[in-house]
């Protein structure tokens, strides 16, 4: 049976299926287009460098080490497995660069909330002043900035060897008595989930640039 326009049921069904297929195709194209617009572009290594991060050509494996976390448990290479680690060296008596950088790392860390990077990013502060920075003091200090941050201390030579692997120089400033200062680098080391040192964010830290480069760094060294 045909309708008033002379189309039978089979023809009408064919037209409806064709229209549905076209609409479905358009929806898929629009979805892919919108996803492309919303996806963060991958930066080249040169662009990453322009955003404050220096990356090595090849990841560097770390030698074994054993330090102490704020809860008095051991901090070893196993603690760097399975997550991206941002490692900063400082000390609790530091009057300027340390609290500033820790506050910036908190801002950066908070920016990851709700993103795909939230669950596998960790921030670690390693003391360059183990003579005064006990595990308990490190724990209290890092938790002031964020509950999820990890504080690490240990024996001086163990810390020095670990810092040397991450190209972080530090030295006690002569004089000052009990209120001495420690000179140290403000760079933040970047370690991938395999526990390999892949580069660092240069000091002074810029949170916006850091966040912009982070996803691309993960892409190049995942």
C-alpha positions in Angstrom: 0.0 0.0 0.0 1.3 3.5 -0.9 0.6 6.7 0.9 -0.7 9.9 -0.8 2.7 10.7 -2.2 2.9 7.3 -3.8 5.6 5.8 -1.4 5.0 2.3 -0.1 5.9 1.1 3.4 9.2 -0.4 2.3 10.3 2.8 0.7 9.3 4.8 3.8 11.3 2.4 6.0 14.3 2.8 3.8 14.1 6.6 4.0 13.8 6.6 7.8 16.8 4.2 8.1 18.9 6.5 5.8 18.0 9.6 7.8 18.9 7.8 11.1 22.2 6.7 9.6 23.0 10.3 8.5 22.1 11.7 11.9 24.2 9.1 13.6 27.2 9.9 11.4 26.9 13.6 12.0 26.7 13.0 15.8 29.9 10.9 15.7 31.7 13.6 13.7 30.5 16.3 16.1 31.6 14.2 19.1 35.1 13.6 17.7 35.4 17.3 16.8 34.4 18.5 20.3 36.7 16.0 21.9 39.5 17.3 19.8 38.8 20.9 20.9 38.7 20.0 24.5 41.8 17.7 24.6 44.9 19.4 25.9 47.5 19.6 23.1 50.7 17.7 23.5 53.6 20.1 23.7 56.9 19.5 22.0 60.0 19.1 24.2 61.1 22.6 23.1 57.7 24.0 24.1 57.9 22.2 27.4 61.3 23.8 28.0 59.7 27.2 27.2 57.2 26.4 30.0 59.9 26.0 32.6 60.8 22.3 32.5 64.1 20.8 31.4 63.8 17.2 30.1 66.6 14.7 29.5 67.0 12.8 26.2 66.8 9.5 28.1 65.4 8.7 31.6 68.0 8.1 34.3 67.8 5.1 36.5 68.4 5.9 40.2 70.7 3.9 42.4 69.4 2.3 45.6 68.7 4.6 48.6 67.1 4.4 52.0 65.8 7.4 53.8 63.0 8.0 56.4 59.5 9.3 55.9 57.6 11.4 58.4 55.8 8.4 59.9 59.3 6.8 60.6 58.8 4.2 57.8 61.5 3.7 55.2 61.6 5.7 52.0 63.1 3.6 49.2 62.9 3.4 45.4 59.7 1.4 45.9 58.0 4.6 47.0 58.7 6.1 43.5 57.1 3.2 41.7 53.6 3.5 40.1 53.3 7.3 40.5 54.7 10.5 39.0 56.8 12.1 41.7 57.7 15.7 42.1 60.7 15.9 44.5 61.7 19.2 46.1 64.7 19.6 48.5 64.4 22.1 51.4 64.2 22.4 55.1 61.7 23.4 57.8 63.8 26.4 59.0 64.0 27.9 55.5 62.5 31.4 55.6 61.7 32.0 51.9 62.1 29.7 48.9 60.9 26.6 50.7 57.5 27.8 52.0 57.0 29.6 48.7 57.7 26.6 46.6 55.7 24.3 48.8 52.7 26.6 48.6 53.1 26.6 44.8 53.3 22.8 44.7 50.0 22.8 46.7 48.4 25.0 44.1 49.7 22.8 41.3 48.6 19.6 43.1 45.1 21.1 43.7 44.9 21.8 40.0 45.1 18.1 39.3 41.9 17.4 41.3 39.2 16.0 39.0 41.7 15.2 36.2 43.2 12.0 35.0 46.4 12.9 36.8 44.9 13.2 40.3 45.5 9.7 41.6 49.0 9.1 40.4 50.8 12.3 41.3 52.8 12.7 44.5 54.8 15.6 46.0 57.8 14.8 48.2 59.9 17.2 50.3 63.4 15.9 51.2 65.2 17.7 54.0 68.7 19.2 53.3 68.9 19.8 57.1 68.6 16.4 58.7 70.4 17.6 61.9 67.3 19.6 62.8 64.6 18.1 60.6 63.4 15.0 62.5 60.8 12.7 60.8 58.1 14.1 63.1 59.0 17.7 62.2 59.0 16.9 58.5 55.6 15.2 58.9 54.1 18.3 60.6 55.7 20.7 58.1 54.5 19.0 54.9 51.0 18.3 56.2 50.6 22.1 56.8 50.7 22.5 53.1 48.7 19.4 52.0 47.6 16.2 53.7 48.8 14.1 50.8 52.4 15.5 50.7 55.3 13.3 51.9 58.2 14.5 54.1 61.5 12.7 54.0 64.7 13.0 56.0 67.5 10.6 57.0 71.3 10.5 57.5 73.2 13.3 56.0 75.3 11.2 53.6 72.3 9.2 52.5 70.4 12.4 51.7 73.5 13.9 49.9 73.9 10.8 47.7 70.2 10.9 46.8 70.3 14.7 46.1 73.4 14.2 43.9 71.6 11.7 41.7 68.9 14.3 41.2 71.4 17.1 40.5 70.4 19.0 43.6 73.4 20.8 45.3 73.1 22.0 48.9 75.5 23.2 51.5 75.4 24.6 55.1 76.1 28.3 55.2 79.0 29.0 57.6 78.2 30.8 60.8 74.8 31.5 62.2 75.2 29.2 65.2 72.1 27.2 65.9 70.2 29.4 63.5 72.3 28.5 60.5 70.9 28.4 56.9 71.3 25.9 54.1 71.9 26.9 50.5 70.1 24.6 48.1 68.7 24.4 44.6 65.0 25.4 44.1 64.5 23.0 41.2 61.8 20.3 41.4 62.9 16.9 40.2 60.5 14.9 38.0 60.4 11.1 38.4 58.3 8.8 36.3 56.3 5.8 37.5 59.2 3.5 36.7 61.3 5.4 39.2 63.4 7.1 36.6 64.6 10.7 36.8 63.3 12.4 33.6 64.0 16.1 34.2 63.1 19.0 36.4 61.1 22.1 36.8 63.4 25.1 36.9 63.3 27.5 39.8 61.5 29.8 40.3 58.4 27.7 39.8 55.5 29.1 37.8 52.3 27.2 38.6 50.5 28.0 35.4 53.4 27.0 33.2 54.0 23.9 35.3 50.4 22.7 34.9 50.5 23.4 31.2 53.6 21.3 30.7 52.8 18.4 33.1 50.5 16.4 30.8 53.0 16.6 27.9 55.9 15.5 30.1 53.8 12.5 31.1 53.1 11.7 27.5 56.8 11.8 26.5 58.0 9.7 29.4 55.1 7.5 30.5 
